[in-house]
């Protein structure tokens, strides 16, 4: 890292060079430029130090990469985003959501939220709220960024509690995730510790770290058995979703001015919108979503073969957050909280039953 005397702080009204370099590592120049054109740019990142990546810059690069991955899995989300850009607009990335399993039989992967807390803490996120999702047998926590909570997308991390379900369900969970792999190498964990301690990393180190962080948001267990999947699906569509998709982004969310108006416009286009808009108890947070896009996944069968089925994948969400006058700070602020009722309604976007199964089966 350069000395204080030799450091150059850059302030421009252009792309943050550190975030740009990080994304070039993953996507190349053209896709990186498109991502910058698509997503909101936190004002904090208008200044940067060349060659020294802050935790906020790495957090923003990770969020942008995960958003890109979500669009790759969600044709409806991709079509919406293309429409927004064609109309001269952009996306204010509000939050991304992922699902975890809090279960002691989880292989090498830390159980539940712990697998991601080690990443999020180092990147400058902190727990901003806890939300019991009791109807789903889950708990959700919102992680907001300390440096720019209103502009760097939050993470909504949910944990499923298998002990709240039947014994056969718990055994199926163990069968599915019991040999999970830890995607973070010792070198990556050391870099995260350094980042949490210092708040910065050299650019070259951050470039090495980012692909591993992106790869953590994926499935880290083997192809599930079809019988286990059926057992999970009967009691928890959310756990069945984890069986096929793992810890991938369950959804990404665009913050819009009027979610009610947007919902009607998307329905008019024939998009698979949720019937109703979810309204928080505070009356300041409103959410709706597309239904999950369908994906084809493999399952192992009892005779040792592999069968493919269509199952719910990831989806795209929309949120409107009202501003309120905060008596403690004496200023108007955006309500960045979530709502347990809203969340449980949104989670149902992946609850539909599988729609088809291939007629062919192959032996492996």
N, C-alpha and C positions, 0 to 999 in steps of 0.2 A: 504494500500500500504506500503511495507517495506521502512524503512529509507534509505537515500543515503548510509550510512555506511554499511548497511546489504545487499544491493543489489548485485547480482552476474550477471555480463554480460557474456553470453555464446556465443562463436564463434566456430562453427564447420562447416564441409562440409557435413552436414546431414540435415534432415528435421527440419524446424523451429518448435520447440516443442509447441509454443503457437498456431500457425496455425493448427498444428496436433491435439491438444486438442480441438480446436474449431470445427474442422470437425468431430472428433470422436463423438461429441455431436449429430450431424445430421446423420452421415452415418455409424458409426462403424469403426472398424480397417481395414478390407479388402478393402472396397470401398474408404476409405481415402488414403490408400497406392496406389491404382490404380490411383486416381486423382493426387497424387504427381508424379507418373511415367508418367502421360499423359501430364501435363502442365509445361510450363517454370517456373523456380523458380527465382524471383527477387534477385539480389545479395544483396540488402539492407537487406533481411531477413536472411542472413547468420549469423547475430548477433541477439541475443534476450535476454531479461531479463525474467527469469522464473517467471510466475505468474502475469506479468504486460504486457498487450496487447496494442501495439501501434496502431494508426489509420491505418498505412500501413498494419499491420498484419491482422486487422479486414477487411480491404478492400480486401486483397488477399483472405481471407477465404470466403468472400461473393462472389467474382468473381468465385472462384472454385466451390462453391455450385450452383451458377446460371448456370455455364457451365454444371455441372452434370445434372441439370434440363432440359436444352436445349437438351442434348443428349437423355434424356428419352422421349422427344416429337418428336425427329427427327431421324427416322431410317436411313436415308441417312447420316446424320452427324455422327451417331453412327458407321455405317459401315466404313466410311472414317477414323474415329479415330482409330478403331480397326486395319484397314489396316496399318496405320502409326506406331502403336505400334508394330505390327507383323514384320514390316520392320526395327525395331530398332530405329525408330524416335520418335518424340513427337509433341506436338502442342504448338506454341507460340501464346497464347491468346492475340489477338490485341485489340479487342473491342467487347462489346455487345451492342445491340440496343433495345430500347423499345419505344412504342408509347403512347402518352397521349392526352387528350382532354382539350383544354383551353376553358372552358365554365362555366358560373356562376351557372348553374343548375347542380351541380355535387354531390349533397348529402353532406355527411360528409367528403368526400375525397377532399383535396385541389386541385384546378383546375390545370390541365396541369402539367408542369414541377415542379411546387411548391411542389407537393406531394413527389418528389424525391430529390429536391434540399436540403431539410432538412436532408436527409440521406447522400447525397454525400458530402456536405460541411463538415459535422462532420467527415467523413472518410478521409478527406484530398484532395478531388477533387476540382477543380476549372474550371470555363468555359474557354476553350481554343480556342473556335471559334464558330461563329454563321453562319448558312447556310440557306438562304431562299429557301424553296422547293415550289415555287409558283405554279408549274404545279399540285401539289398535294394538294394545300391549306394548307400547313404545314410550320413550321419552325423547323429546327434542331439545336441542340447545342451539341458540344463535351465537355465532362468533362474529364480532364486529372489529374492524381494524382501528387501533388506537390513534393512528396518525391522520386518518381521513375516513371516519365512519360513515359519512353521508355519500361518499363518492367511490370508495373501493368496495366492491361487492362483498356482502356478508356470506358466510357459510351457515346453512341450517343443517346440523348434523343430528340424525336420529339414531337411537339405539333400540333394538328390539330385545325384549326380555323373554327368552324361551321358557323360563320357569313359570310363567303365567299361563302356559298352555299344557296340553296333555302329555303323558309320558311318551306315546308314539311320536308325537310332534318333536319332543326334545331329542329323541333318538335320531330322527330324520335330520334335525339340525346338526347334530354331531357327525352324522354320516356325510353331510354336505361340506361343512366347514372345518372338520376336525384335522385336516392335513393342509390347512391354508399356509401359504408362503408369505414371508415378510418381503415386500418389494424394496425396502430401504437397506442399502448396504452399510457396513460399518463406516465406510468413508462418507457416505451421505449423512449418517447420523452425527458424525464428527463435525461436518460442515454446518448442520442445523444447530448444534450446540454453540459453535462459534458465532453464528448469525444471531442467536438469541442473546449471547453475551455482549456482542459489539454493535449489533444493529446494522452491520454492513459486511459485505464480502467483496473480494477482488472480482472483477468482471469474469476472469477466466474460471474462477471457482464457481461462480453463480451459473455460468454456462454449462459446467459439468453437472451441477446439482439439479437444474430445472427439469431435464428429461426424466430423472428418477422421481421427482415430485409429481409430475404429470402422470407417470406410470403407476403411482400409488392409487390413483382414482380409477380402479379397474377391478376385474374379478381375479382373486388370488387363490381360488380353489379349483379343483378339477371339474370336468363335465359331470353334472349331478345325475344320479340314477332317476329314472322316470318314476319309479314307485315312491321314492323319497319326495320328489316334486309334488306328486299327487297328494301325499300326506300333508305336506306344508300348505298346499293350495286350499285344502278343506278348512283350515283354521286361520290362516293368515296369508292373504294375497301378497302382503308386503314381504314376508319371509320367502315366499315363492319367487318374488321378483329378485330378491337378493341371491337366490340360488342360481339364477341364470345371468344376472347382470353384475353381481358383486357390489363393489363400492364405487361404481361409475356414477357420474352426475345423474341423479334421478330426474332433475329438471333444472332449467335456468330460467330467469325471470327478467322481463323488461318492465321497468318502472314507467308508467304512462300517466298522462294528465287525467284521463277520464276512462276508467276501465269499463264502465257501463256502455258508453258510446262505442268503445273499441269492440266489446263483445258482440254487440248488434251488427257492427260492420263485418266482423269475421263470420258470423252466422250467415249473413247475406251472401258471402262468398262461397258458402257451402263447406266451410272448415268445421272440423269436429269439436265444437266448443262445449264446455261444461254448460249444463242447462241454466244454472243460477250463479250469481256472483256471491262469494262468501264475504260477509261483513263482520268485522271485529266487534267485540263488546264495547270497545272505546268509541266506535263510530268513526274512526279515522283511518282504518286500513281495510282495503277492499281488494279481493283476489279472485281471479278466474283462470282458466287454463284450457288448452287443447287436451283431448283425450290422448293417451299414450300412443305413440306410433308402434306399429306391429313389427317385430323382428323375428327371424328364424333362428332357433337355437337347437343344439344337439343334446340328447339325453341317452344315457346308457340303459339298456334293457336287461331283463332278468336272464336272458340267454346269451349275454355277452355281446350283443349287437349294439348298434347306434341308430336312433330314430330322430328325425327332425320334426319340430313343432313350431307353430306360430304362437308367440307369447307377447305380452305387453313389454315394450321397451321404455325409452325415456320420453319426456314430453317438454312442452314449452308453456311457461306461465306468464301472467300479466298481473301487475299490482299497481294500485294507486295509494299513495301515502299522503294524508293531509298534514298540513303544518299546524302547529299549536304554539301558544305562548307559554314558555317554560318559566314558571315563577322563580325557580332556583337560579337560572342564568339570566333572567330578565331579558329574554330575546325569543324571537320566533324560531322554531326548529322543526325539522321534519320528524314525524313519528316513525322511528326506525324499528319499533317493536313488532313482534309477531303475535299471533293469537292461536291458542290450541284448537279452538273450534274451526277456524279457517284452515289450519294445517291438516286436520283430519279430513275435512272436505276435499282439499286439494289432493291428498294422498290417494283418494279413491279413483283418481284418474288412471291408476295402474291396476285397478281391481277387477277389470273384466276378465271373463274366462277366456282361455285359449280358443281360437276360432277354427283351427284346422290342424290336421296331422298328416304328414306325408304317408303315402301308401307303401313306400319302399323302406327297407331296412337293410343295413349292411353290417356284416360281422367284422369285428376288429380284434 
